Amino acid sequence: MAMAPAGPAWIPRWIWAHRSLEKALQGLTKLQHLVSQPQLGLRHSPPHLPRLLPLTHQHLRLVREQHGAGAGLAHLWEGEGFRVLLLNLLEKIKQATRLFKSAKDKEEVFQEGSAARRKLTKLSLIFNHMLAELQALFPNGQDQGSTYQLSKQEAQVFWRETWKERSLVSWSEFQKGLQQVHPIDSGPMAIALRSTIDLTCSGHISIFEFDVFTRLFQPWPTLLKNWTYLAVTHPGYMAFLTYDEVKARLQAYVNRPGSYIFRLSCTQLGQWAIGYVTADGSILQTIPQKKSLFQALMDGYKEGFYLYPDGKNVNPDLAELMEGSAQNQIQVSQEQFELYCQVGSTFQLCKICAENNKDVQIRPCGHLLCRECLKTWQLSETHTCPFCRQEIWGHEDVEVNPFSPKKGSPTAKDGSDEEDLEDVEMVLQQLALMRQTQGTAGPNSSPNLEPVLQPPPVPPRLDLLQQSSMTLPVPDYQTGSPSTHWIRRRPLPSLPQEHPPSLNSWNTSAASPFEEGNGNHSS
């Protein structure tokens, strides 16, 4: 899709923006009526068009309310982000509506397993991605694309240094910018990369889409290498597949336990969903939360769950990816070891709970704490570091190795000197205070000396909070060897016929009773 025009010069911008927005709202209403026909029999599982369309309609109206129908909407229209999003939405509404009108597709669309029905399913995934992008970049209806924070610090720095406050760029611009840090061959590989990143199929890349991509194919240093291994050459990767289609595809392998495929999660963008056949022939799907995809696949292989990608005998070896993403190792120095010995503690111990070892490093400030304390802190809706109050852009798993005289100075696996900044400073000041208060008070001492540094704020207890779902940032990859076999067309088996679901009214906003979860789902 070429750069979207702002409209004829003789038409005021606010009129052009108002007309396009009204056209989109009307198109969503009309499409909602078409997909709600009982004889269509759409399954009530993500992505469910009868639920997605009214939510999109509602959020577009919220955008209009926040910006007004005059100058505010015209100003919003002048920016690339909203204009491209809205025009792309109009195009996808036309494509979906056309399936119910064209002589070729209007009968097939009601038949599961038909080409027209598959097109409608893919469009439902695109509508799902567009709604997620709209909600992420226009929360509460306000345009916040210029301040959107990517989950990975390296990706955040790259985008802002390259495109400043812009929230969307054309594919050609994006490819040129990415080439500076992650070179990629032109031709089929570039086309494959575009099809992976451009979730809304607009011909542009938004900061939200790039955020999803970098979370999926972390870590950053080997971003495209990871993508090549997992999305280009791996036979288990399935693009634009739904929960129900995964079940249908794996149904052919119920007699071969260990068969598996993986796809982007519909309900948790930025996460992977893995479907597999169990030893008893059941089909389960799970979303790995605290590890990268290749780590999850390798662990599942060792445990006997993920053995045959798409039923094939050859399971790709992902060990090379592990070499480039090993957990960041932080070595305790002799100075840190001695300081903590004097206060009866250890550098490894989390200073908030004083129970667990530090295993998470906050980005970008670098402070260390345990995962449970970070989770509790974030559940309190606080998005700043508990130690320095700097905004949290993301975090990564780390391992603090105890002091060993043979290891010498502290080093990190990636070659940088990573330290627990808060711990060293706090302990030094505590020791200075201890020295001043020991012995007889001198002329320069104060009998009522107050502590120089207050302890860090203690997050609320985890067991006192209501548990809620939380999407954690995902890990960080470089160019891998190109492959010429990245295109794999696999016809999907017919889906089993079910009774048509009950239809929700347009104003019903209740969540679908079926959602992807963090655990396993049996078929």
C-alpha positions as CSV (number, residue, x, y, z in Angstrom):
1,M,0.0,0.0,0.0
2,A,1.4,3.4,-1.0
3,M,1.5,6.4,1.3
4,A,-2.1,7.3,2.1
5,P,-3.1,10.7,0.6
6,A,-4.5,13.3,2.9
7,G,-7.3,14.0,0.4
8,P,-8.0,16.4,-2.4
9,A,-6.5,19.8,-1.8
10,W,-9.8,21.7,-2.3
11,I,-11.5,19.7,0.5
12,P,-10.8,21.0,4.0
13,R,-8.8,18.5,6.0
14,W,-11.4,18.2,8.8
15,I,-14.1,17.3,6.2
16,W,-12.0,14.6,4.6
17,A,-11.1,13.2,8.0
18,H,-14.7,13.3,9.2
19,R,-16.0,11.6,6.0
20,S,-13.4,8.8,6.3
21,L,-14.1,8.2,9.9
22,E,-17.9,8.1,9.3
23,K,-17.4,5.7,6.4
24,A,-15.3,3.4,8.6
25,L,-18.0,3.4,11.4
26,Q,-20.8,2.7,8.8
27,G,-18.7,-0.1,7.2
28,L,-18.1,-1.7,10.6
29,T,-21.8,-1.7,11.3
30,K,-22.6,-3.3,8.0
31,L,-19.9,-5.9,8.3
32,Q,-21.1,-6.7,11.9
33,H,-24.5,-7.5,10.4
34,L,-23.0,-9.8,7.8
35,V,-20.8,-11.8,10.2
36,S,-23.6,-12.2,12.7
37,Q,-25.7,-14.3,10.4
38,P,-26.6,-17.6,12.2
39,Q,-25.9,-19.7,9.1
40,L,-22.3,-18.4,9.0
41,G,-21.7,-20.3,12.3
42,L,-18.5,-18.4,13.4
43,R,-16.9,-20.1,16.4
44,H,-17.0,-18.1,19.6
45,S,-13.2,-18.2,20.1
46,P,-10.5,-15.6,19.3
47,P,-10.4,-13.8,17.0
48,H,-14.2,-13.5,17.0
49,L,-15.4,-11.0,14.5
50,P,-18.8,-10.3,16.1
51,R,-16.9,-9.2,19.2
52,L,-13.9,-7.4,17.5
53,L,-16.0,-5.2,15.2
54,P,-18.1,-3.4,17.9
55,L,-15.0,-2.9,20.0
56,T,-13.2,-1.2,17.0
57,H,-16.4,0.9,16.4
58,Q,-16.4,1.9,20.0
59,H,-12.8,2.9,20.1
60,L,-13.0,5.0,16.9
61,R,-16.0,6.9,18.4
62,L,-13.8,7.5,21.5
63,V,-11.1,9.0,19.2
64,R,-13.6,11.2,17.6
65,E,-15.0,12.4,21.0
66,Q,-11.5,13.2,22.2
67,H,-10.4,15.2,19.1
68,G,-13.7,16.7,18.1
69,A,-15.0,16.9,14.5
70,G,-13.1,20.0,13.5
71,A,-9.6,21.2,13.9
72,G,-8.6,18.5,16.4
73,L,-9.6,15.7,14.0
74,A,-8.0,17.6,11.1
75,H,-4.7,17.8,13.0
76,L,-4.9,14.1,13.8
77,W,-5.5,13.4,10.1
78,E,-2.4,15.3,9.1
79,G,-0.2,12.8,11.0
80,E,0.6,9.5,9.3
81,G,-0.4,7.1,12.0
82,F,-4.1,7.7,12.3
83,R,-4.6,8.3,8.6
84,V,-2.9,5.1,7.5
85,L,-4.6,3.1,10.2
86,L,-8.1,4.4,9.2
87,L,-7.6,4.0,5.4
88,N,-6.2,0.5,6.0
89,L,-9.3,-0.3,8.1
90,L,-11.6,0.9,5.3
91,E,-9.7,-1.3,2.8
92,K,-10.0,-4.4,5.1
93,I,-13.7,-3.7,5.6
94,K,-14.2,-3.7,1.8
95,Q,-12.3,-6.9,1.4
96,A,-14.4,-8.7,4.1
97,T,-17.7,-7.3,2.8
98,R,-16.8,-8.3,-0.7
99,L,-16.6,-12.0,0.4
100,F,-20.4,-11.9,1.0
101,K,-21.2,-10.2,-2.3
102,S,-19.0,-11.5,-5.0
103,A,-20.5,-14.3,-7.1
104,K,-17.4,-16.5,-6.5
105,D,-17.3,-16.2,-2.7
106,K,-20.8,-15.5,-1.3
107,E,-21.7,-19.2,-1.2
108,E,-18.3,-20.5,-0.2
109,V,-17.9,-18.1,2.8
110,F,-20.6,-20.1,4.6
111,Q,-18.7,-23.4,4.1
112,E,-16.0,-24.2,6.6
113,G,-12.7,-25.2,4.9
114,S,-13.4,-23.2,1.8
115,A,-11.0,-20.6,0.3
116,A,-13.4,-17.8,1.0
117,R,-13.9,-18.9,4.6
118,R,-10.1,-19.0,5.1
119,K,-9.9,-15.4,3.7
120,L,-12.4,-14.3,6.3
121,T,-10.5,-16.0,9.0
122,K,-7.3,-14.3,8.0
123,L,-9.1,-10.9,7.9
124,S,-10.4,-11.6,11.4
125,L,-6.8,-11.9,12.6
126,I,-5.9,-8.6,10.8
127,F,-8.9,-6.9,12.4
128,N,-7.7,-8.2,15.8
129,H,-4.2,-6.7,15.2
130,M,-5.7,-3.4,14.0
131,L,-7.8,-3.1,17.2
132,A,-4.8,-3.9,19.4
133,E,-2.7,-1.2,17.6
134,L,-5.6,1.3,17.9
135,Q,-5.9,0.7,21.6
136,A,-2.1,0.8,22.1
137,L,-1.4,4.0,20.2
138,F,-4.7,5.8,21.1
139,P,-5.4,4.8,24.7
140,N,-8.6,6.6,25.9
141,G,-8.9,8.0,22.4
142,Q,-5.8,10.2,22.7
143,D,-2.9,10.0,20.2
144,Q,0.1,8.8,22.2
145,G,2.2,7.3,19.5
146,S,4.9,9.9,20.0
147,T,5.5,8.7,23.6
148,Y,4.8,5.0,23.1
149,Q,7.5,2.9,25.0
150,L,8.8,-0.3,23.4
151,S,9.3,-3.2,25.7
152,K,12.9,-3.7,24.8
153,Q,15.3,-0.9,25.6
154,E,17.5,-1.5,22.5
155,A,14.5,-1.4,20.2
156,Q,13.2,1.7,21.9
157,V,16.5,3.5,21.4
158,F,16.8,2.4,17.8
159,W,13.3,3.6,16.9
160,R,13.5,7.0,18.6
161,E,17.0,7.7,17.3
162,T,16.0,6.7,13.8
163,W,12.4,8.2,13.5
164,K,12.2,10.5,16.5
165,E,8.5,10.9,17.6
166,R,7.0,9.3,14.5
167,S,4.8,6.3,15.3
168,L,4.6,4.8,11.8
169,V,6.9,4.7,8.7
170,S,6.6,3.2,5.3
171,W,8.1,-0.2,4.7
172,S,10.9,1.3,2.5
173,E,11.9,3.7,5.2
174,F,11.8,1.0,7.8
175,Q,13.9,-1.4,5.7
176,K,16.5,1.3,5.1
177,G,16.7,2.2,8.8
178,L,16.8,-1.4,10.0
179,Q,19.5,-2.2,7.5
180,Q,21.9,0.0,9.5
181,V,21.7,-2.3,12.6
182,H,20.4,-5.6,11.2
183,P,21.4,-6.1,7.6
184,I,19.1,-8.4,5.5
185,D,19.3,-9.6,1.9
186,S,16.8,-8.0,-0.5
187,G,14.4,-10.2,-2.4
188,P,12.5,-13.1,-0.9
189,M,14.0,-12.6,2.6
190,A,12.9,-9.0,2.7
191,I,9.5,-9.9,1.5
192,A,9.2,-12.6,4.2
193,L,10.4,-10.1,6.9
194,R,7.7,-7.6,5.8
195,S,5.0,-10.2,5.9
196,T,6.1,-11.1,9.5
197,I,6.3,-7.6,10.9
198,D,3.4,-5.9,9.0
199,L,0.7,-7.5,11.1
200,T,-2.0,-5.2,9.8
201,C,-1.0,-5.6,6.1
202,S,-0.9,-1.8,5.5
203,G,2.5,-1.5,3.8
204,H,3.8,0.4,6.8
205,I,5.4,-0.5,10.0
206,S,4.1,1.0,13.2
207,I,6.0,1.3,16.5
208,F,3.5,-1.0,18.0
209,E,4.1,-3.7,15.3
210,F,7.9,-3.3,15.8
211,D,7.4,-3.7,19.5
212,V,5.5,-7.0,19.0
213,F,8.2,-8.3,16.6
214,T,11.1,-7.5,18.9
215,R,9.4,-9.2,21.8
216,L,8.6,-12.3,19.7
217,F,12.1,-12.7,18.3
218,Q,14.3,-11.4,21.2
219,P,17.1,-10.9,22.0
220,W,18.0,-7.8,20.1
221,P,21.6,-8.6,19.2
222,T,20.5,-11.6,17.1
223,L,17.0,-10.4,16.2
224,L,17.0,-11.4,12.5
225,K,19.0,-14.6,13.2
226,N,16.3,-15.7,15.6
227,W,13.6,-14.7,13.1
228,T,15.3,-16.7,10.4
229,Y,15.5,-19.8,12.5
230,L,12.0,-19.6,13.9
231,A,9.8,-18.0,11.3
232,V,11.6,-18.7,8.0
233,T,13.1,-22.1,8.1
234,H,11.3,-23.8,11.0
235,P,8.5,-26.1,9.8
236,G,6.5,-25.7,13.0
237,Y,5.8,-22.0,12.5
238,M,2.3,-21.1,11.3
239,A,1.4,-17.5,10.2
240,F,-2.1,-16.2,10.5
241,L,-3.5,-19.3,12.2
242,T,-6.3,-19.3,14.9
243,Y,-6.7,-21.5,18.0
244,D,-9.4,-23.6,16.2
245,E,-7.2,-24.0,13.1
246,V,-4.3,-25.2,15.2
247,K,-6.6,-27.9,16.7
248,A,-7.8,-28.9,13.3
249,R,-4.3,-29.1,11.9
250,L,-2.9,-31.2,14.8
251,Q,-5.9,-33.5,14.6
252,A,-4.1,-35.2,11.7
253,Y,-1.3,-36.1,14.2
254,V,-3.3,-37.3,17.2
255,N,-1.7,-40.7,16.7
256,R,1.8,-39.2,16.9
257,P,2.4,-37.6,20.3
258,G,5.0,-34.9,20.4
259,S,3.7,-33.3,17.1
260,Y,3.5,-29.5,17.5
261,I,3.2,-26.1,15.8
262,F,3.4,-22.6,17.0
263,R,1.9,-19.2,16.1
264,L,1.4,-15.7,17.4
265,S,-1.1,-15.6,20.2
266,C,-4.4,-13.9,19.3
267,T,-5.1,-12.7,22.9
268,Q,-1.6,-11.7,24.0
269,L,0.2,-10.0,21.1
270,G,4.0,-10.3,21.6
271,Q,3.6,-13.8,23.0
272,W,3.8,-17.2,21.3
273,A,1.2,-20.0,21.5
274,I,2.4,-23.6,21.1
275,G,-0.1,-26.3,20.2
276,Y,1.0,-30.0,20.7
277,V,-0.3,-33.5,20.9
278,T,0.0,-35.3,24.2
279,A,0.7,-38.9,24.9
280,D,-3.0,-39.7,25.2
281,G,-3.8,-38.0,21.9
282,S,-5.2,-34.8,23.4
283,I,-4.4,-31.5,21.7
284,L,-3.3,-28.7,24.1
285,Q,-2.2,-25.2,23.5
286,T,0.0,-23.1,25.9
287,I,1.6,-19.7,26.0
288,P,5.2,-19.7,27.5
289,Q,5.4,-16.6,29.6
290,K,8.9,-16.4,31.1
291,K,11.2,-17.6,28.4
292,S,12.0,-17.0,24.7
293,L,10.4,-19.3,22.1
294,F,13.6,-21.2,21.3
295,Q,14.2,-21.9,25.0
296,A,10.6,-23.1,25.4
297,L,11.0,-25.3,22.3
298,M,14.3,-26.8,23.5
299,D,12.9,-27.4,27.0
300,G,9.8,-29.0,25.5
301,Y,11.9,-31.3,23.3
302,K,13.9,-32.5,26.3
303,E,10.7,-33.2,28.2
304,G,9.2,-35.1,25.2
305,F,6.4,-32.6,24.3
306,Y,7.8,-30.9,21.2
307,L,9.3,-33.6,19.0
308,Y,7.8,-33.4,15.5
309,P,7.2,-30.0,14.1
310,D,4.0,-30.1,12.0
311,G,4.3,-33.9,12.3
312,K,7.7,-34.1,10.5
313,N,10.6,-36.2,11.7
314,V,13.2,-33.5,11.6
315,N,13.2,-31.2,14.6
316,P,15.5,-28.2,14.0
317,D,18.5,-27.7,16.3
318,L,18.1,-24.3,18.1
319,A,21.2,-24.7,20.3
320,E,23.0,-22.0,18.2
321,L,20.4,-19.4,19.3
322,M,21.0,-20.3,22.9
323,E,24.7,-19.5,22.6
324,G,23.8,-15.9,21.7
325,S,21.2,-15.4,24.4
326,A,22.6,-17.1,27.4
327,Q,21.4,-15.5,30.6
328,N,23.4,-12.4,31.5
329,Q,26.0,-13.4,34.1
330,I,26.8,-10.8,36.8
331,Q,29.9,-11.6,38.8
332,V,30.2,-10.3,42.4
333,S,33.5,-8.4,42.9
334,Q,35.8,-8.8,45.9
335,E,34.9,-5.2,47.1
336,Q,31.1,-6.0,47.0
337,F,31.8,-9.4,48.7
338,E,33.7,-7.7,51.6
339,L,31.1,-4.9,52.0
340,Y,28.2,-7.2,52.3
341,C,30.1,-9.5,54.7
342,Q,30.5,-6.5,57.1
343,V,26.7,-6.0,57.2
344,G,25.9,-9.6,57.5
345,S,24.3,-10.0,54.1
346,T,25.1,-11.1,50.5
347,F,25.1,-9.2,47.2
348,Q,22.9,-11.9,45.7
349,L,20.0,-11.4,48.1
350,C,17.1,-9.3,46.9
351,K,17.0,-6.2,49.1
352,I,13.2,-5.8,49.1
353,C,12.0,-9.2,50.3
354,A,15.4,-10.4,51.8
355,E,14.3,-13.9,50.9
356,N,15.0,-14.6,47.2
357,N,18.1,-14.1,45.2
358,K,18.2,-11.3,42.6
359,D,17.3,-12.7,39.2
360,V,15.9,-9.7,37.2
361,Q,17.6,-6.6,36.0
362,I,15.4,-3.5,35.3
363,R,16.0,-1.6,32.1
364,P,17.3,1.0,31.6
365,C,18.5,1.9,35.1
366,G,20.1,-1.5,35.8
367,H,18.9,-2.2,39.3
368,L,18.5,-5.8,40.5
369,L,15.8,-7.5,42.4
370,C,13.9,-10.8,42.4
371,R,11.1,-11.6,39.9
372,E,8.4,-11.9,42.6
373,C,9.1,-8.5,44.0
374,L,9.1,-7.0,40.5
375,K,5.8,-8.7,39.7
376,T,4.3,-7.4,43.0
377,W,5.6,-3.9,42.4
378,Q,4.1,-3.8,38.8
379,L,0.8,-5.2,40.1
380,S,0.5,-2.1,42.2
381,E,0.3,-0.2,38.8
382,T,3.7,1.4,39.4
383,H,5.8,1.6,36.3
384,T,8.9,3.1,37.8
385,C,11.9,1.4,39.4
386,P,11.3,0.9,43.2
387,F,14.9,2.1,43.9
388,C,15.5,5.2,41.7
389,R,12.0,5.9,40.4
390,Q,13.2,5.9,36.8
391,E,10.6,4.7,34.3
392,I,10.8,0.9,33.5
393,W,11.2,0.2,29.8
394,G,11.7,-3.6,30.3
395,H,13.7,-6.2,32.2
396,E,15.9,-9.2,31.6
397,D,16.8,-12.3,33.5
398,V,20.2,-12.3,35.1
399,E,22.2,-14.7,37.2
400,V,24.4,-13.3,40.0
401,N,27.4,-15.5,40.5
402,P,29.0,-15.5,44.0
403,F,32.4,-14.1,44.5
404,S,35.3,-16.3,43.6
405,P,38.9,-15.1,44.1
406,K,39.9,-16.9,40.9
407,K,37.4,-14.8,38.8
408,G,38.7,-11.4,39.8
409,S,36.8,-8.3,38.8
410,P,33.1,-8.4,38.0
411,T,32.2,-9.0,34.3
412,A,29.1,-9.6,32.4
413,K,28.7,-12.2,29.8
414,D,28.1,-9.5,27.1
415,G,31.3,-7.7,28.0
416,S,29.8,-4.8,29.9
417,D,30.4,-4.0,33.6
418,E,26.9,-4.6,34.9
419,E,26.5,-3.8,38.6
420,D,23.7,-3.4,41.1
421,L,23.9,0.3,41.3
422,E,21.6,0.8,44.2
423,D,23.2,-1.9,46.4
424,V,26.8,-0.7,46.2
425,E,25.8,2.9,46.9
426,M,23.5,2.0,49.8
427,V,26.0,-0.3,51.5
428,L,28.8,2.2,51.2
429,Q,26.7,4.9,52.9
430,Q,25.5,2.4,55.6
431,L,29.1,1.4,56.3
432,A,30.1,5.1,56.6
433,L,27.3,5.7,59.0
434,M,28.3,2.6,61.1
435,R,31.9,3.9,61.3
436,Q,30.8,7.3,62.5
437,T,28.5,5.9,65.2
438,Q,31.1,3.5,66.6
439,G,33.4,4.5,69.4
440,T,33.5,7.8,71.4
441,A,31.8,10.8,69.9
442,G,34.3,13.4,68.7
443,P,34.0,17.1,68.0
444,N,32.8,16.5,64.4
445,S,30.3,13.8,65.4
446,S,26.6,14.1,66.0
447,P,24.9,12.1,68.8
448,N,21.5,12.1,66.9
449,L,22.9,11.3,63.5
450,E,20.0,10.3,61.1
451,P,20.6,7.7,58.3
452,V,21.8,9.3,55.1
453,L,19.8,7.1,52.8
454,Q,16.2,5.9,53.4
455,P,15.5,2.3,52.5
456,P,13.8,1.7,49.2
457,P,10.0,1.7,49.3
458,V,8.6,-1.8,50.0
459,P,6.0,-2.9,47.4
460,P,2.7,-4.2,48.6
461,R,2.5,-7.8,49.6
462,L,1.7,-10.1,46.8
463,D,-0.8,-12.1,48.9
464,L,-2.7,-8.9,49.7
465,L,-3.3,-8.1,46.0
466,Q,-5.8,-9.5,43.7
467,Q,-4.1,-11.6,41.1
468,S,-4.3,-10.3,37.6
469,S,-2.9,-11.3,34.3
470,M,0.3,-9.5,33.4
471,T,2.2,-9.5,30.1
472,L,5.9,-9.5,30.7
473,P,8.4,-8.1,28.3
474,V,10.0,-10.8,26.2
475,P,13.7,-11.4,25.6
476,D,16.2,-9.9,22.7
477,Y,19.0,-11.3,17.7
478,Q,21.9,-10.7,14.1
479,T,21.5,-11.8,10.6
480,G,21.4,-15.6,9.9
481,S,22.0,-17.4,6.7
482,P,19.2,-16.7,4.2
483,S,16.9,-19.5,3.1
484,T,15.1,-19.9,-0.2
485,H,12.5,-22.1,1.2
486,W,10.6,-19.6,3.3
487,I,7.3,-20.0,1.5
488,R,5.3,-23.0,2.6
489,R,1.6,-23.3,1.6
490,R,-0.2,-25.9,3.6
491,P,-3.9,-26.5,3.0
492,L,-5.8,-26.7,6.2
493,P,-8.0,-29.7,7.0
494,S,-11.7,-29.1,7.4
495,L,-12.8,-27.9,10.7
496,P,-15.5,-29.9,12.6
497,Q,-19.0,-28.4,12.3
498,E,-20.4,-27.0,15.5
499,H,-23.8,-25.5,16.4
500,P,-23.9,-21.8,15.6
501,P,-23.0,-19.7,18.6
502,S,-25.4,-17.3,20.2
503,L,-25.0,-13.8,18.9
504,N,-24.1,-10.8,21.1
505,S,-25.9,-7.5,20.5
506,W,-23.9,-4.6,19.1
507,N,-23.5,-2.9,22.5
508,T,-22.5,-6.1,24.4
509,S,-18.9,-5.7,25.5
510,A,-18.7,-8.9,27.6
511,A,-15.5,-10.9,27.1
512,S,-15.6,-14.1,25.2
513,P,-16.0,-17.1,27.4
514,F,-13.2,-18.7,25.6
515,E,-9.8,-17.0,25.7
516,E,-6.3,-18.1,25.4
517,G,-4.7,-18.5,28.8
518,N,-1.3,-18.9,30.3
519,G,-1.9,-22.6,31.0
520,N,-2.8,-25.5,28.9
521,H,-6.2,-25.9,27.1
522,S,-7.4,-29.3,26.2
523,S,-9.4,-29.8,23.1
